Amino acid sequence: MIKVNIHEVKVHLSRYLARVEKGETVVICRRNVPIAQLRPLPKERNRPRPVGLHKGKIEVPEAFFEPLPEKLLSAFEGGASEE
């Protein structure tokens, strides 16, 4: 992690972006007080996520598919909750 003041970043933005691309974090300061971070974004997946990794490991109970109670549905729709 490196710290630089705003003026330095404005003058040498390409240089700091190149360092960020290599994985470094740049802390941008105003009068030596940190105000922001420039850091690399996570890498995008180059292949789709596999489906069904936990097949057979997770069991969904039958109650999951039953309708919700009217009181709970009303609360989701902004209705008053009666306790």
C-alpha positions as CSV (number, residue, x, y, z in Angstrom):
1,M,0.0,0.0,0.0
2,I,1.3,3.4,-0.9
3,K,0.1,6.8,0.1
4,V,0.1,9.8,-2.2
5,N,-1.3,13.3,-2.2
6,I,-4.0,14.4,-4.7
7,H,-1.6,16.5,-6.8
8,E,0.8,13.5,-7.2
9,V,-2.1,11.3,-8.4
10,K,-3.3,13.9,-10.8
11,V,0.1,14.3,-12.4
12,H,1.0,10.6,-12.5
13,L,-2.4,8.8,-12.7
14,S,-1.3,6.3,-15.4
15,R,1.6,5.3,-13.2
16,Y,-0.6,4.6,-10.2
17,L,-3.2,2.8,-12.2
18,A,-0.5,0.5,-13.5
19,R,0.5,-0.3,-9.9
20,V,-3.2,-0.9,-9.0
21,E,-3.5,-3.3,-12.0
22,K,-0.6,-5.3,-10.5
23,G,-2.5,-5.7,-7.2
24,E,-1.3,-2.7,-5.1
25,T,-3.6,-0.4,-3.2
26,V,-3.0,3.4,-3.4
27,V,-4.3,5.6,-0.6
28,I,-5.1,9.1,-1.8
29,C,-4.5,11.8,0.7
30,R,-5.4,15.5,1.1
31,R,-2.6,17.3,3.0
32,N,-1.3,13.8,4.1
33,V,-4.8,12.8,5.5
34,P,-6.2,9.7,3.8
35,I,-9.5,10.3,2.0
36,A,-9.8,7.5,-0.6
37,Q,-8.4,4.2,-1.8
38,L,-7.6,3.1,-5.3
39,R,-7.6,-0.7,-5.3
40,P,-8.0,-3.5,-7.9
41,L,-11.3,-4.9,-8.7
42,P,-11.8,-8.6,-8.2
43,K,-11.0,-10.7,-11.3
44,E,-14.0,-11.7,-13.4
45,R,-14.7,-15.4,-13.7
46,N,-13.5,-16.8,-17.0
47,R,-15.9,-19.8,-16.8
48,P,-19.5,-20.1,-15.4
49,R,-20.1,-21.3,-11.9
50,P,-20.9,-25.0,-11.8
51,V,-24.5,-25.8,-10.9
52,G,-25.5,-28.4,-8.3
53,L,-22.3,-28.5,-6.2
54,H,-24.3,-29.4,-3.0
55,K,-26.7,-31.8,-4.7
56,G,-27.8,-34.4,-2.1
57,K,-26.3,-32.4,0.8
58,I,-29.2,-29.9,1.3
59,E,-32.7,-31.0,2.0
60,V,-35.6,-28.7,1.6
61,P,-38.5,-29.6,4.0
62,E,-42.1,-29.9,2.5
63,A,-43.2,-27.0,4.8
64,F,-41.0,-24.7,2.7
65,F,-43.6,-24.9,-0.1
66,E,-46.6,-24.3,2.0
67,P,-48.3,-20.8,1.8
68,L,-47.2,-18.2,4.4
69,P,-49.6,-17.3,7.2
70,E,-51.8,-14.3,6.4
71,K,-50.3,-12.2,9.2
72,L,-46.8,-12.6,7.7
73,L,-47.9,-11.8,4.2
74,S,-49.6,-8.7,5.5
75,A,-46.3,-7.6,7.1
76,F,-44.4,-8.0,3.8
77,E,-47.0,-5.9,2.1
78,G,-46.7,-3.1,4.6
79,G,-49.6,-4.0,6.8
80,A,-49.5,-3.6,10.5
81,S,-48.1,-6.5,12.5
82,E,-50.3,-7.7,15.3
83,E,-48.4,-9.4,18.0
